[in-house]
């Protein structure tokens, strides 16, 4: 009798292990496919720091998207979504901020970590992606990467159709998207955050939204996920759809002005 009870108790655990293994294998397959359809690149910032990145999507794309990672992550946190955007026709650049060196296929950027000047790395990514063919850009950043993208766009909005953020704080490590900065970003803005995020990301998203010019959009999701974790958590499908629909609206893959 006891043996039967043990078998019944173990059965759900074994099923869970099998399902987890299958999910991990599927995730690895998706990541492998993303890497196969992209290539590693390097570029330098205006102050001479060499950054590593990865580029996705068709070479002849006129619309480009830069994906900036959050503080505790690196560019690999964007690979799956970058591949998805590449399939939709965007030329996409992921990169490691200076001082981030995970190694291997995730790359290795030189320099020391410096959140306060992370916008300079976004500037470098912008210049590089424009040199690869796109003439219209959107900046998309997670947490620190979102704040850095906002600051970069506020300093020079040339060619920027919009900025989207996932859980971006108003300030982090000396990097600040203050009201003066928000008031000069003319392109479209999207602010996404989870209402249960312990960092207070929802309040930051609301503050950034309130300080922004139109067109702007605020999406508060029912989740505690933060940054790029929003794309794979319990609200992942909704988060991906919101981002993709926003890009389709404000940065279509083709534009009448691109025609010869």
Residue pairs with C-beta under 8 A, 6 or more apart in sequence:
30 80
30 83
31 79
31 80
33 83
34 56
34 79
34 80
34 82
34 83
35 54
35 79
35 105
37 56
37 83
37 86
38 54
38 55
38 56
38 79
38 82
38 83
38 86
39 54
39 55
40 52
40 53
40 54
40 105
40 107
41 52
41 53
41 54
41 55
41 93
41 128
42 50
42 51
42 52
42 53
43 50
43 51
43 53
43 95
43 124
43 125
43 127
43 128
44 50
44 51
44 124
45 51
45 98
45 120
45 121
45 123
45 124
46 120
46 123
46 124
46 127
47 120
49 98
49 109
49 110
49 111
49 121
49 124
50 109
50 110
50 111
51 95
51 96
51 97
51 98
51 109
51 110
51 121
51 124
51 125
52 75
52 95
52 96
52 107
52 108
52 109
53 75
53 93
53 94
53 95
53 96
53 107
53 125
53 128
54 75
54 79
54 82
54 93
54 94
54 95
54 107
55 91
55 92
55 93
55 129
55 132
56 82
56 83
56 85
56 86
56 90
56 91
56 92
56 93
56 94
57 82
57 85
57 86
57 87
57 89
57 90
57 91
57 92
58 86
58 89
58 91
59 91
59 132
59 133
60 133
61 89
61 90
61 91
61 133
61 134
61 253
62 133
62 134
62 135
62 136
62 253
62 254
62 255
62 258
63 89
63 90
63 91
63 134
63 136
63 137
63 138
63 251
63 252
63 253
63 254
63 255
64 90
64 91
64 92
64 93
64 129
64 130
64 132
64 133
64 134
64 136
64 137
64 138
65 82
65 85
65 90
65 91
65 92
65 93
65 137
65 138
65 139
65 140
65 247
65 251
66 92
66 93
66 95
66 122
66 125
66 126
66 129
66 137
66 138
66 139
66 140
66 149
67 75
67 78
67 81
67 82
67 92
67 93
67 94
67 140
67 141
67 145
68 95
68 97
68 118
68 121
68 122
68 125
68 139
68 140
68 141
68 142
68 144
68 145
68 146
68 148
68 149
69 75
69 77
69 78
69 94
69 96
69 97
69 100
69 141
69 142
69 144
69 145
69 227
69 228
70 77
70 142
70 143
70 144
70 145
70 146
70 166
70 167
70 226
70 227
70 228
71 115
71 143
71 144
71 172
71 173
73 142
73 227
73 228
74 96
74 100
74 102
74 106
74 107
75 94
75 95
75 96
75 100
75 106
75 107
76 94
76 102
76 105
76 106
77 142
77 227
77 228
78 94
78 142
78 228
79 94
80 231
80 232
81 228
81 231
81 240
81 243
82 92
82 94
84 240
84 244
85 92
85 244
85 247
86 92
88 244
88 253
89 253
89 254
90 247
90 251
90 253
91 129
91 132
91 133
91 134
93 125
93 128
93 129
93 132
95 107
95 109
95 121
95 125
96 102
96 106
96 107
96 108
96 109
97 109
97 113
97 118
97 121
97 144
97 145
97 148
98 109
98 110
98 111
98 112
98 113
98 114
98 121
99 109
99 110
99 111
99 112
99 113
99 114
100 108
100 109
100 113
101 107
101 108
101 109
102 108
115 144
115 148
115 172
115 173
115 174
115 175
116 173
116 174
116 175
117 175
118 144
118 145
118 147
118 148
118 151
118 175
119 148
119 149
119 151
119 152
119 155
119 175
121 148
122 139
122 141
122 145
122 148
122 149
122 151
122 152
123 152
123 155
123 156
126 137
126 139
126 152
126 159
126 160
129 137
130 137
130 159
135 159
135 258
136 159
136 161
136 251
136 255
137 159
137 160
137 161
137 251
138 160
138 161
138 162
138 163
138 164
138 247
138 250
138 251
139 149
139 152
139 153
139 160
139 162
139 163
139 164
140 146
140 149
140 163
140 164
140 165
140 166
140 243
141 147
141 148
141 149
141 150
141 163
141 164
141 165
141 166
141 168
142 165
142 166
142 167
142 168
142 227
142 228
142 230
143 166
143 167
143 168
143 169
143 172
143 201
143 226
143 227
144 168
144 169
144 172
144 173
144 175
145 168
145 227
146 163
146 164
146 165
146 166
146 167
146 168
147 165
147 168
147 169
147 170
147 171
147 172
147 175
147 176
147 177
148 175
149 163
149 165
149 168
150 163
150 165
150 168
150 177
150 181
150 182
150 185
150 208
151 175
151 176
151 177
151 181
153 160
153 163
153 185
153 187
154 177
154 180
154 181
154 182
154 184
154 185
155 181
157 184
157 185
157 186
157 187
160 185
160 187
161 187
161 188
161 250
161 251
162 187
162 188
162 189
162 190
162 246
162 247
162 250
162 251
163 185
163 187
163 188
163 189
163 190
164 189
164 190
164 191
164 192
164 243
164 246
164 247
165 190
165 191
165 192
165 205
165 208
166 192
166 193
166 227
166 228
166 230
166 231
166 239
167 192
167 193
167 194
167 197
167 199
167 201
167 204
167 205
167 226
167 227
167 230
168 177
168 191
168 193
168 201
168 204
168 205
168 208
169 199
169 200
169 201
169 204
170 176
170 177
170 178
170 204
170 207
170 208
171 177
171 178
177 208
179 211
182 208
182 211
182 212
182 213
183 211
183 212
183 213
185 212
185 213
186 213
187 250
188 215
188 216
188 217
188 246
188 249
188 250
189 208
189 209
189 212
189 213
189 215
189 216
189 217
190 216
190 217
190 219
190 242
190 243
190 246
191 205
191 206
191 208
191 209
191 212
191 216
191 217
191 218
191 219
192 205
192 219
192 220
192 221
192 230
192 239
192 242
192 243
193 201
193 202
193 204
193 205
193 219
193 220
193 221
194 201
194 202
194 220
194 221
194 222
194 223
194 224
194 225
194 226
194 230
194 235
195 202
195 220
195 221
195 222
195 223
196 222
196 223
196 224
197 223
197 224
197 225
197 226
198 224
199 226
201 226
202 220
205 218
205 220
206 218
206 220
209 216
209 218
215 250
217 246
219 239
219 242
221 230
221 235
221 238
221 239
222 234
222 235
223 230
223 233
223 234
223 235
225 232
225 233
225 234
225 235
230 236
230 239
231 239
231 240
231 243
233 239
